[in-house]
Amino acid sequence: MPPVSPENTIEITLDTTLKALANPVRRQVVTALLETPGNQVSSCAAFNVSVSRSTLTQHLRVLHESGIVETVDHGNRVFVALRCAAIEQQLPGLLDVIRHAG
């Protein structure tokens, strides 16, 4: 089991989550993570969004700061992972709504 990172302590609140998901690109990123086995990816190209890499990085930062995603180290690669369990615990059913709306 991976060690608990400080990112796992970021509190997920309704206000910050709704603010983060108000942007369609960020919802597209979350939908892509939901559709990916293991709910994590290691490449910006995996998200298939029509924004520059730097803009995508900014969107990932917002998702990270809101507690929706975390980074996970796997050797020399860093993955972006959806915090499904934490989201479901704080906001039950939200991921199902996103999955069906996407």
VENKAQUI-V900462 format. One line per field, one symbol per residue. ss: DSSP state (2 for helix, 1 for strand, 0 for the rest). A space follows every 50 residues. Layout:
ss=???
This chain:
ss=00000222200002222222200222222222222022211002222000 00222222222222200011111100111111022222220002222222 20
